Amino acid sequence: MHRLWLLICFSWVVLGSEPVTDTGYYVELVNSANTTWKAGYNFENSSVEYLRQFVGTDLNQFRDILPHFETEGRNEDVVIPTTFDASKKWPKCAHIKHARDQSACGSCWAVSLTSVMTDRLCIASGGTFRAPISAENLLTCCGECSNGNGCQGGNHPIAWVYAKTQGIVTGGDYNSHIGCQPYQLQPCAHSDGSKREPCRDLLPSIKTPACENKCLNPSYKKNTFSKDHKFVKEAYIITNDEKAIQREIMQRGPVAAAFLVYADFPSYKSGVYHRMSDVLVGGHGVKIIGWGTENGVDYWLVVNSWNTDWGDKGLFKIQRMNAGVDFEQMISFGVV
């Protein structure tokens, strides 16, 4: 089973004759093509192999353990606008556009899911509950989510089941002193020119922290560990249904997406991304907060987990329903 997880989360293929080389190759490839997006020197002009440290969300395994969201006859009278940004609809929930930093760890599955859960709890409370849900707690304690090694990749569907049955405590970013279990892995540089420590310098020492059944923040006095857990009532999957995804975001908040990262994507700087590489890096988990149209190209507005130095202040736009990366294949969310 362990070997299967590694194969799924970190395997790659080369299609056609495209060379496997460093990210500088893709910067030149994208920018010379004068396409819908611009590339830049992120990840220290690194190799494709190095980039595999920063992905780790499975797209296929266990997806059927969550019910598929039944959309027929549901909310079909809701008018879908051409542009939507959840952070503008729910301005009291400032976390919606907050780009977390997964560090040099393949914890995107945990970071994206807890980020979605944070937003939905805030929205459901009318903006009165604003505590961040702990990626640390999910990453370290949901062994079944990641075959016991959270930094080596994990799974959204099982993580949602965990959030329903076990619950997740609160916890903010690294060194934030917010919540019960803040993130223990320090931020690092995901873009050229960043003032943060290079992610490369943290490897190979980065390992999944141990699961702790106690609050790690000594200044947190609001709840005991056992009383701090937050839950979802139910969780669902949406597959390749654009309008259902849009209506869900409009009504209850951001959703989690798992998609295939190819070697050009880490170089993203601006514009509407669509795949221009055939070199697969791995699966990645992110949060969709809205959509729009730019220069005639429809896109999703997405929050990544590579801090605010990467992309457009930590966000990116990706072509809607046609990016070539199975972006809408496994959209998931919890009802709080």
Salt bridges, closest charged atoms under 4 A:
GLU44 OE1 - ARG200 NE 3.80
GLU49 OE1 - ARG52 NH1 2.43
ASP64 OD1 - HIS68 NE2 3.75
ASP85 OD2 - LYS97 NZ 3.07
ASP101 OD1 - HIS190 NE2 2.99
ASP119 OD1 - HIS95 ND1 2.76
ASP119 OD2 - LYS287 NZ 2.59
ASP173 OD2 - HIS98 NE2 2.66
GLU234 OE1 - LYS164 NZ 2.97
GLU242 OE2 - ARG320 NH1 2.72
GLU248 OE2 - ARG120 NH2 2.78
GLU248 OE2 - ARG252 NE 2.93
ASP278 OD1 - ARG275 NH1 2.68
GLU294 OE1 - LYS317 NZ 2.60
ASP298 OD1 - ARG320 NH2 3.76
ASP309 OD2 - ARG196 NH1 2.52
